[in-house]
Amino acid sequence: MDIGETISVVASFGMPYKIKPVRFRWNGKLFEVKDITYAWQTKEGQTKIYHFSITNGKTLYELSFDTVSLVWRLERLEV
């Protein structure tokens, strides 16, 4: 299901350039990231977008992080 909403994310930023979402808030609920199943990058013009396929143990989510605006989005989910 496509969502495309801005969300709040707690993430760790390690070296070298390692981004790891830890938990996120959507629709007033807090979701813990149990596993990152896949990660990739895309570009929109000069903007690099990091994408993460993550699971909380029940549902698969796709999160994205825009490196220019510093905005996290919940792109889609699969139940």
MDAnalysis code that builds the backbone (N, CA, C; Angstrom):
import MDAnalysis as mda
import numpy as np

u = mda.Universe.empty(237, n_residues=79, atom_resindex=np.repeat(np.arange(79), 3), trajectory=True)
u.add_TopologyAttr("name", ["N", "CA", "C"] * 79)
u.add_TopologyAttr("resid", np.arange(1, 80))
u.add_TopologyAttr("resname", ["MET", "ASP", "ILE", "GLY", "GLU", "THR", "ILE", "SER", "VAL", "VAL", "ALA", "SER", "PHE", "GLY", "MET", "PRO", "TYR", "LYS", "ILE", "LYS", "PRO", "VAL", "ARG", "PHE", "ARG", "TRP", "ASN", "GLY", "LYS", "LEU", "PHE", "GLU", "VAL", "LYS", "ASP", "ILE", "THR", "TYR", "ALA", "TRP", "GLN", "THR", "LYS", "GLU", "GLY", "GLN", "THR", "LYS", "ILE", "TYR", "HIS", "PHE", "SER", "ILE", "THR", "ASN", "GLY", "LYS", "THR", "LEU", "TYR", "GLU", "LEU", "SER", "PHE", "ASP", "THR", "VAL", "SER", "LEU", "VAL", "TRP", "ARG", "LEU", "GLU", "ARG", "LEU", "GLU", "VAL"])
u.atoms.positions = np.array([
    [0.845, -1.170, 0.000],
    [0.000, 0.000, 0.000],
    [0.899, 1.245, 0.000],
    [0.690, 2.150, -0.934],
    [1.455, 3.387, -0.992],
    [0.957, 4.357, 0.074],
    [1.899, 4.995, 0.779],
    [1.558, 5.932, 1.848],
    [2.044, 7.334, 1.492],
    [3.367, 7.520, 1.360],
    [3.944, 8.804, 0.965],
    [3.780, 9.919, 1.969],
    [3.906, 9.612, 3.272],
    [3.735, 10.621, 4.317],
    [5.049, 10.906, 5.027],
    [5.218, 12.169, 5.444],
    [6.367, 12.565, 6.246],
    [6.210, 11.980, 7.647],
    [7.317, 11.436, 8.189],
    [7.280, 10.813, 9.515],
    [8.472, 11.286, 10.339],
    [8.416, 11.026, 11.643],
    [9.542, 11.278, 12.545],
    [10.299, 9.974, 12.731],
    [11.632, 10.053, 12.642],
    [12.464, 8.858, 12.739],
    [13.610, 9.105, 13.707],
    [13.892, 8.116, 14.543],
    [15.114, 8.102, 15.338],
    [16.076, 7.208, 14.579],
    [17.249, 7.752, 14.246],
    [18.221, 6.998, 13.448],
    [19.612, 7.196, 14.023],
    [20.483, 6.227, 13.758],
    [21.887, 6.385, 14.108],
    [22.652, 6.686, 12.828],
    [23.619, 7.567, 12.936],
    [24.454, 7.948, 11.811],
    [25.892, 7.595, 12.173],
    [26.396, 6.519, 11.569],
    [27.745, 6.063, 11.865],
    [28.683, 6.346, 10.716],
    [29.886, 5.891, 10.865],
    [30.894, 6.094, 9.828],
    [31.096, 4.802, 9.078],
    [31.452, 4.779, 7.839],
    [31.443, 5.965, 6.980],
    [30.094, 6.100, 6.282],
    [29.391, 7.147, 6.559],
    [28.112, 7.476, 5.926],
    [27.072, 6.371, 6.077],
    [27.018, 5.767, 7.245],
    [26.088, 4.677, 7.524],
    [24.880, 5.245, 8.262],
    [23.702, 5.107, 7.677],
    [22.456, 5.574, 8.284],
    [21.634, 4.347, 8.643],
    [21.118, 4.321, 9.870],
    [20.336, 3.172, 10.316],
    [19.110, 3.659, 11.086],
    [17.904, 3.525, 10.498],
    [16.691, 3.882, 11.247],
    [16.488, 2.908, 12.413],
    [16.137, 3.439, 13.576],
    [15.969, 2.637, 14.786],
    [14.490, 2.493, 15.155],
    [13.745, 3.584, 15.056],
    [12.296, 3.567, 15.292],
    [11.681, 4.773, 14.601],
    [10.375, 4.685, 14.356],
    [9.692, 5.804, 13.710],
    [8.284, 5.947, 14.262],
    [7.754, 7.162, 14.123],
    [6.402, 7.474, 14.583],
    [5.541, 7.797, 13.370],
    [4.398, 7.093, 13.297],
    [3.446, 7.303, 12.208],
    [2.043, 7.161, 12.779],
    [1.182, 8.095, 12.436],
    [-0.214, 8.094, 12.917],
    [-0.301, 7.999, 14.439],
    [0.635, 8.656, 15.138],
    [0.607, 8.674, 16.595],
    [1.123, 7.412, 17.261],
    [1.621, 6.452, 16.485],
    [2.134, 5.202, 17.045],
    [3.634, 5.109, 16.816],
    [4.332, 4.495, 17.755],
    [5.776, 4.299, 17.667],
    [6.059, 2.876, 17.200],
    [6.882, 2.733, 16.179],
    [7.242, 1.437, 15.613],
    [8.733, 1.208, 15.775],
    [9.108, 0.067, 16.322],
    [10.520, -0.308, 16.479],
    [10.991, -1.023, 15.213],
    [12.186, -0.690, 14.762],
    [12.779, -1.369, 13.610],
    [13.505, -2.605, 14.123],
    [13.021, -3.778, 13.765],
    [13.674, -5.024, 14.177],
    [14.765, -5.429, 13.215],
    [14.566, -5.142, 11.908],
    [15.543, -5.551, 10.912],
    [15.454, -4.657, 9.687],
    [16.611, -4.336, 9.119],
    [16.669, -3.663, 7.822],
    [16.896, -4.771, 6.805],
    [15.893, -5.025, 5.970],
    [15.982, -6.140, 5.037],
    [16.698, -5.768, 3.743],
    [16.704, -4.475, 3.400],
    [17.366, -4.029, 2.180],
    [17.543, -2.517, 2.249],
    [18.628, -1.998, 1.685],
    [18.864, -0.555, 1.631],
    [19.451, -0.204, 0.270],
    [19.042, 0.948, -0.281],
    [19.549, 1.391, -1.576],
    [19.462, 2.907, -1.666],
    [20.079, 3.459, -2.697],
    [20.093, 4.902, -2.889],
    [19.592, 5.243, -4.289],
    [18.932, 6.407, -4.380],
    [18.535, 6.955, -5.672],
    [18.922, 8.428, -5.680],
    [18.851, 9.051, -6.847],
    [19.113, 10.484, -6.955],
    [17.936, 11.153, -7.651],
    [17.565, 12.316, -7.133],
    [16.577, 13.185, -7.775],
    [17.293, 14.501, -8.031],
    [17.798, 14.673, -9.252],
    [18.660, 15.820, -9.540],
    [19.961, 15.629, -8.782],
    [20.327, 16.611, -7.973],
    [21.541, 16.526, -7.157],
    [21.273, 15.941, -5.772],
    [20.014, 15.643, -5.470],
    [19.630, 15.155, -4.150],
    [19.758, 13.639, -4.065],
    [20.491, 13.178, -3.059],
    [20.608, 11.739, -2.821],
    [19.520, 11.326, -1.837],
    [18.787, 10.267, -2.191],
    [17.727, 9.723, -1.345],
    [18.146, 8.324, -0.908],
    [18.153, 8.098, 0.408],
    [18.417, 6.770, 0.951],
    [17.082, 6.078, 1.196],
    [16.975, 4.822, 0.787],
    [15.758, 4.036, 0.972],
    [16.071, 2.831, 1.851],
    [15.113, 2.479, 2.703],
    [15.276, 1.354, 3.614],
    [14.014, 0.505, 3.602],
    [14.171, -0.772, 3.363],
    [13.091, -1.728, 3.544],
    [13.297, -2.307, 4.940],
    [12.341, -2.062, 5.825],
    [12.506, -2.461, 7.229],
    [11.282, -3.250, 7.694],
    [11.465, -3.973, 8.789],
    [10.340, -4.698, 9.376],
    [10.342, -4.504, 10.892],
    [9.142, -4.548, 11.448],
    [8.983, -4.533, 12.906],
    [8.634, -5.937, 13.408],
    [8.783, -6.926, 12.534],
    [8.463, -8.303, 12.882],
    [7.112, -8.755, 12.362],
    [6.262, -7.798, 11.967],
    [4.934, -8.119, 11.454],
    [4.712, -7.564, 10.055],
    [5.162, -6.344, 9.839],
    [4.870, -5.612, 8.615],
    [6.168, -5.161, 7.969],
    [6.181, -5.080, 6.626],
    [7.315, -4.583, 5.876],
    [7.035, -3.138, 5.479],
    [7.971, -2.239, 5.776],
    [7.827, -0.812, 5.484],
    [8.968, -0.360, 4.586],
    [8.702, 0.643, 3.758],
    [9.769, 1.316, 3.034],
    [9.850, 2.744, 3.537],
    [11.023, 3.114, 4.074],
    [11.281, 4.474, 4.524],
    [12.266, 5.115, 3.565],
    [12.201, 6.445, 3.425],
    [13.194, 7.159, 2.630],
    [13.688, 8.368, 3.405],
    [14.949, 8.742, 3.135],
    [15.578, 9.892, 3.792],
    [16.192, 10.782, 2.724],
    [15.726, 12.033, 2.659],
    [16.216, 13.025, 1.701],
    [17.401, 13.754, 2.337],
    [18.591, 13.666, 1.720],
    [19.800, 14.233, 2.311],
    [19.882, 15.753, 2.214],
    [19.028, 16.379, 1.413],
    [19.028, 17.840, 1.323],
    [18.035, 18.443, 2.310],
    [16.785, 17.972, 2.270],
    [15.754, 18.513, 3.167],
    [15.810, 17.880, 4.556],
    [16.510, 16.735, 4.674],
    [16.606, 15.956, 5.922],
    [15.241, 15.444, 6.380],
    [14.356, 15.183, 5.431],
    [13.007, 14.708, 5.707],
    [12.938, 13.194, 5.506],
    [12.327, 12.517, 6.477],
    [12.039, 11.084, 6.378],
    [10.599, 10.919, 5.909],
    [10.366, 9.895, 5.079],
    [9.018, 9.597, 4.607],
    [8.748, 8.101, 4.717],
    [7.516, 7.779, 5.032],
    [7.029, 6.403, 4.931],
    [6.435, 6.293, 3.542],
    [7.114, 5.549, 2.672],
    [6.697, 5.462, 1.271],
    [5.584, 4.446, 1.068],
    [5.757, 3.266, 1.675],
    [4.747, 2.197, 1.498],
    [4.875, 1.162, 2.592],
    [3.858, 0.295, 2.666],
    [3.895, -0.812, 3.615],
    [3.208, -2.011, 3.013],
    [3.630, -3.187, 3.497],
    [3.017, -4.450, 3.099],
    [2.700, -5.247, 4.352],
    [1.441, -5.597, 4.514],
    [1.019, -6.340, 5.698],
    [1.129, -7.821, 5.434],
])
